[in-house]
Amino acid sequence: VQLQASGGGMVHIGDSLRLSCVASGRAFSSGTMAWFRQTSGKGREFVGGRRWTDGSTYYADSVKGRFTISRDNTKNTVYLQMNNLKPEDTAIYYCASSSNRLITSALRYPSSYPDWGQGTQVTVSS
């Protein structure tokens, strides 16, 4: 499957952004997908993920209550709605997908996902 992420940009503290991840080759209706982010010199950090088979959704504590994952089946697109953005949210955001129904303990690890989008930059300034 090929993933194409978009929607990043430069915003101010408290603003909102919606990232999109379009999949081709496999529907988002199966398996597991997640959003990760990465800053310079650090590894990819789990942001949120959803297991489509049962709809279970998980978020990092740092974004819980501010970020939401949703899906548009007609467009085979997954979204990451980001509200009340903070400077510490500044990063390159990646969407990732696995055809497997990942167990909860594996869902937060980048190595669990074979398919990745190219990343989109989000910059939050004061």
C-alpha positions as CSV (number, residue, x, y, z in Angstrom):
1,V,0.0,0.0,0.0
2,Q,1.1,3.5,-0.7
3,L,0.4,6.3,1.7
4,Q,0.4,10.0,1.0
5,A,0.3,12.5,3.9
6,S,-0.5,16.1,3.6
7,G,-2.0,19.1,5.5
8,G,1.0,20.3,7.5
9,G,1.9,23.9,7.8
10,M,2.9,26.8,10.1
11,V,0.4,27.8,12.7
12,H,0.3,29.7,16.0
13,I,-0.3,28.4,19.5
14,G,-3.9,27.4,20.0
15,D,-4.6,27.0,16.3
16,S,-5.9,23.8,14.6
17,L,-4.7,21.7,11.7
18,R,-6.1,18.6,10.0
19,L,-3.6,16.2,8.5
20,S,-4.7,13.8,5.8
21,C,-3.4,10.4,4.8
22,V,-4.6,8.9,1.6
23,A,-4.1,5.2,1.0
24,S,-3.8,3.4,-2.4
25,G,-3.6,-0.3,-2.8
26,R,-5.5,-1.3,0.4
27,A,-8.5,0.0,2.2
28,F,-8.2,1.6,5.6
29,S,-11.1,-0.6,6.7
30,S,-8.8,-3.4,7.7
31,G,-5.7,-3.7,9.9
32,T,-4.3,-0.9,11.9
33,M,-3.0,2.6,11.2
34,A,-1.3,5.2,13.2
35,W,0.2,8.7,13.2
36,F,3.8,9.2,14.4
37,R,5.9,12.4,14.7
38,Q,9.6,13.0,14.6
39,T,11.7,16.0,15.6
40,S,15.4,16.4,14.7
41,G,17.7,14.0,16.4
42,K,14.9,11.9,17.9
43,G,13.1,8.7,17.0
44,R,9.5,8.6,15.8
45,E,7.0,9.2,18.6
46,F,3.6,7.6,18.6
47,V,0.8,10.1,18.4
48,G,-2.3,8.0,17.9
49,G,-3.5,4.9,16.3
50,R,-6.7,3.0,15.5
51,R,-7.3,-0.7,15.0
52,W,-10.1,-0.8,12.4
53,T,-11.5,-4.2,13.2
54,D,-12.8,-3.1,16.6
55,G,-12.4,0.6,16.3
56,S,-10.2,0.8,19.3
57,T,-8.3,4.1,19.3
58,Y,-5.3,5.1,21.3
59,Y,-3.5,8.4,21.8
60,A,-0.3,9.5,23.4
61,D,-0.9,11.2,26.7
62,S,0.6,14.4,25.3
63,V,-2.1,14.8,22.7
64,K,-5.1,13.1,24.4
65,G,-8.1,15.4,24.3
66,R,-6.6,17.6,21.6
67,F,-6.0,15.2,18.7
68,T,-8.6,13.0,17.0
69,I,-8.3,10.3,14.3
70,S,-11.1,9.8,11.9
71,R,-11.7,8.2,8.5
72,D,-13.5,8.8,5.3
73,N,-14.1,5.4,3.7
74,T,-15.3,7.0,0.4
75,K,-11.9,8.7,0.0
76,N,-9.9,6.0,1.7
77,T,-8.4,8.7,3.7
78,V,-7.6,9.0,7.4
79,Y,-7.4,12.3,9.2
80,L,-5.6,13.6,12.2
81,Q,-7.5,16.6,13.6
82,M,-5.1,18.6,15.8
83,N,-6.6,21.3,18.0
84,N,-5.1,23.6,20.6
85,L,-1.7,23.2,19.1
86,K,1.4,23.8,21.2
87,P,5.0,24.5,20.3
88,E,6.0,21.0,21.4
89,D,3.7,19.6,18.7
90,T,6.2,20.9,16.1
91,A,7.5,17.9,14.2
92,I,7.3,16.0,10.9
93,Y,4.1,13.9,11.1
94,Y,3.9,10.5,9.4
95,C,1.0,8.2,8.8
96,A,1.7,4.4,9.0
97,S,-0.3,1.4,8.2
98,S,-0.3,-2.4,8.8
99,S,-2.6,-5.0,7.3
100,N,-2.4,-6.8,10.7
101,R,-4.7,-6.4,13.6
102,L,-2.0,-5.2,16.0
103,I,-2.3,-5.9,19.6
104,T,-2.3,-2.9,21.9
105,S,1.3,-3.3,23.1
106,A,2.5,-3.3,19.5
107,L,0.4,-0.6,18.1
108,R,2.6,2.2,19.5
109,Y,5.9,1.0,17.9
110,P,7.1,2.2,14.5
111,S,8.5,-1.2,13.7
112,S,5.0,-2.7,13.7
113,Y,4.1,-0.8,10.6
114,P,5.6,-1.8,7.1
115,D,3.9,1.1,5.2
116,W,4.7,4.7,5.7
117,G,3.7,8.0,4.2
118,Q,6.4,10.6,3.3
119,G,5.7,12.9,6.2
120,T,4.3,16.4,6.5
121,Q,5.8,19.3,8.6
122,V,3.9,20.9,11.3
123,T,5.3,24.0,12.9
124,V,3.7,25.8,15.9
125,S,5.0,29.2,16.8
126,S,4.2,31.7,19.4
